[in-house]
Amino acid sequence: MIYPQNSVLYQTDDIFYASGLEGGGGFLNTFFDAIDGSYCTYSAFGETGNADIDPVYPNPNPLGYQGKLQCGVYKPTNVISISYGEQEDYLPTNYQQRQCSEIMKLGMQGVSIIVASGDSGVAARGEDAGNADGKSLSNMPTIPIHTNTTPQAV
């Protein structure tokens, strides 16, 4: 289906951040850092570089990744499929806007970003606190998933 192109797996963050044992819930910044070196210091919407919620490298955990933050060390593929997202209300608005700006920039460079719709439908992981109406903790009937709401992503 993708011939003559090859598939590439980008695995971001060490086991402690990827498994949720460490970290503040940051999402995608270290990936964007790795495929676009300018993103490491890019300023937009009051955000510059990685935020406090992003993984820190070298990881202070002695068993974590001890290398430096990777900025622009990988060439992005023509199509990037992101198979997971984060609930919009879990991430700061400026954080999300900066990432959407990066997705737009990658799109203008010929990179298509395809984002999965989510595993649990509109109620987002069943976090309805046992409410019979299925509404989320924030009392919304739906919880949008970031990056699905980025206009430049497919």
Contacts in CASP RR format, 6 or more apart in sequence:
PFRMAT RR
TARGET T0000
AUTHOR 0000-0000-0000
METHOD contacts of the structure
MODEL  1
MIYPQNSVLYQTDDIFYASGLEGGGGFLNTFFDAIDGSYCTYSAFGETGN
ADIDPVYPNPNPLGYQGKLQCGVYKPTNVISISYGEQEDYLPTNYQQRQC
SEIMKLGMQGVSIIVASGDSGVAARGEDAGNADGKSLSNMPTIPIHTNTT
PQAV
2 79 0 8 1.000
5 77 0 8 1.000
5 78 0 8 1.000
5 79 0 8 1.000
8 77 0 8 1.000
10 31 0 8 1.000
10 34 0 8 1.000
10 35 0 8 1.000
10 74 0 8 1.000
10 80 0 8 1.000
11 18 0 8 1.000
12 18 0 8 1.000
12 28 0 8 1.000
12 30 0 8 1.000
12 31 0 8 1.000
12 34 0 8 1.000
13 30 0 8 1.000
13 55 0 8 1.000
13 65 0 8 1.000
14 55 0 8 1.000
14 59 0 8 1.000
14 64 0 8 1.000
14 65 0 8 1.000
15 21 0 8 1.000
15 64 0 8 1.000
16 22 0 8 1.000
16 23 0 8 1.000
16 59 0 8 1.000
16 61 0 8 1.000
16 63 0 8 1.000
16 64 0 8 1.000
17 23 0 8 1.000
17 55 0 8 1.000
17 59 0 8 1.000
22 55 0 8 1.000
22 59 0 8 1.000
22 61 0 8 1.000
23 53 0 8 1.000
23 55 0 8 1.000
24 52 0 8 1.000
24 53 0 8 1.000
24 54 0 8 1.000
25 53 0 8 1.000
25 54 0 8 1.000
25 86 0 8 1.000
25 90 0 8 1.000
25 91 0 8 1.000
26 51 0 8 1.000
26 53 0 8 1.000
26 54 0 8 1.000
26 55 0 8 1.000
26 86 0 8 1.000
26 91 0 8 1.000
26 95 0 8 1.000
27 85 0 8 1.000
27 86 0 8 1.000
27 91 0 8 1.000
27 146 0 8 1.000
28 82 0 8 1.000
28 99 0 8 1.000
28 147 0 8 1.000
29 39 0 8 1.000
29 49 0 8 1.000
29 50 0 8 1.000
29 51 0 8 1.000
29 54 0 8 1.000
29 95 0 8 1.000
29 99 0 8 1.000
30 50 0 8 1.000
30 54 0 8 1.000
30 55 0 8 1.000
30 57 0 8 1.000
30 69 0 8 1.000
30 70 0 8 1.000
32 39 0 8 1.000
32 99 0 8 1.000
32 102 0 8 1.000
33 39 0 8 1.000
33 40 0 8 1.000
33 49 0 8 1.000
33 50 0 8 1.000
33 69 0 8 1.000
33 70 0 8 1.000
33 71 0 8 1.000
33 72 0 8 1.000
34 70 0 8 1.000
34 71 0 8 1.000
34 72 0 8 1.000
34 73 0 8 1.000
34 74 0 8 1.000
35 72 0 8 1.000
35 74 0 8 1.000
35 75 0 8 1.000
35 76 0 8 1.000
35 106 0 8 1.000
36 72 0 8 1.000
36 76 0 8 1.000
36 102 0 8 1.000
36 105 0 8 1.000
36 106 0 8 1.000
37 71 0 8 1.000
37 72 0 8 1.000
39 49 0 8 1.000
39 71 0 8 1.000
39 72 0 8 1.000
39 102 0 8 1.000
40 49 0 8 1.000
40 50 0 8 1.000
40 69 0 8 1.000
40 71 0 8 1.000
40 72 0 8 1.000
41 48 0 8 1.000
41 49 0 8 1.000
42 48 0 8 1.000
42 49 0 8 1.000
42 98 0 8 1.000
42 102 0 8 1.000
43 49 0 8 1.000
44 97 0 8 1.000
44 98 0 8 1.000
44 101 0 8 1.000
45 93 0 8 1.000
45 94 0 8 1.000
45 97 0 8 1.000
45 98 0 8 1.000
45 101 0 8 1.000
46 94 0 8 1.000
46 98 0 8 1.000
47 94 0 8 1.000
47 95 0 8 1.000
47 98 0 8 1.000
50 56 0 8 1.000
50 69 0 8 1.000
51 92 0 8 1.000
51 95 0 8 1.000
53 91 0 8 1.000
53 92 0 8 1.000
53 95 0 8 1.000
57 65 0 8 1.000
57 67 0 8 1.000
57 68 0 8 1.000
57 69 0 8 1.000
57 70 0 8 1.000
58 64 0 8 1.000
58 65 0 8 1.000
58 66 0 8 1.000
58 67 0 8 1.000
58 68 0 8 1.000
59 65 0 8 1.000
59 66 0 8 1.000
76 106 0 8 1.000
76 109 0 8 1.000
76 111 0 8 1.000
77 111 0 8 1.000
78 110 0 8 1.000
78 111 0 8 1.000
78 112 0 8 1.000
79 111 0 8 1.000
79 112 0 8 1.000
79 114 0 8 1.000
80 106 0 8 1.000
80 111 0 8 1.000
80 112 0 8 1.000
80 113 0 8 1.000
80 114 0 8 1.000
81 114 0 8 1.000
81 115 0 8 1.000
81 116 0 8 1.000
82 113 0 8 1.000
82 114 0 8 1.000
82 115 0 8 1.000
82 116 0 8 1.000
82 147 0 8 1.000
82 153 0 8 1.000
83 116 0 8 1.000
84 116 0 8 1.000
84 118 0 8 1.000
84 119 0 8 1.000
85 115 0 8 1.000
85 116 0 8 1.000
85 118 0 8 1.000
85 145 0 8 1.000
85 146 0 8 1.000
85 147 0 8 1.000
85 148 0 8 1.000
86 145 0 8 1.000
86 146 0 8 1.000
87 124 0 8 1.000
87 125 0 8 1.000
87 143 0 8 1.000
87 144 0 8 1.000
87 145 0 8 1.000
87 146 0 8 1.000
88 96 0 8 1.000
88 143 0 8 1.000
88 144 0 8 1.000
88 145 0 8 1.000
88 146 0 8 1.000
88 149 0 8 1.000
89 138 0 8 1.000
89 143 0 8 1.000
91 146 0 8 1.000
96 146 0 8 1.000
96 147 0 8 1.000
96 150 0 8 1.000
99 146 0 8 1.000
99 147 0 8 1.000
99 150 0 8 1.000
100 147 0 8 1.000
100 150 0 8 1.000
100 151 0 8 1.000
100 152 0 8 1.000
100 153 0 8 1.000
103 113 0 8 1.000
103 147 0 8 1.000
103 150 0 8 1.000
103 152 0 8 1.000
103 153 0 8 1.000
104 151 0 8 1.000
104 152 0 8 1.000
106 113 0 8 1.000
107 113 0 8 1.000
107 152 0 8 1.000
112 154 0 8 1.000
113 147 0 8 1.000
113 150 0 8 1.000
113 152 0 8 1.000
113 153 0 8 1.000
113 154 0 8 1.000
114 153 0 8 1.000
114 154 0 8 1.000
115 147 0 8 1.000
115 148 0 8 1.000
115 150 0 8 1.000
115 153 0 8 1.000
115 154 0 8 1.000
116 148 0 8 1.000
117 145 0 8 1.000
117 148 0 8 1.000
118 145 0 8 1.000
118 148 0 8 1.000
119 125 0 8 1.000
120 126 0 8 1.000
122 141 0 8 1.000
122 142 0 8 1.000
122 143 0 8 1.000
123 134 0 8 1.000
123 135 0 8 1.000
123 136 0 8 1.000
123 141 0 8 1.000
123 142 0 8 1.000
123 143 0 8 1.000
124 136 0 8 1.000
124 142 0 8 1.000
124 143 0 8 1.000
124 145 0 8 1.000
126 134 0 8 1.000
126 136 0 8 1.000
127 136 0 8 1.000
127 137 0 8 1.000
127 143 0 8 1.000
128 134 0 8 1.000
128 135 0 8 1.000
128 136 0 8 1.000
128 137 0 8 1.000
129 136 0 8 1.000
129 137 0 8 1.000
135 141 0 8 1.000
136 142 0 8 1.000
136 143 0 8 1.000
147 153 0 8 1.000
END
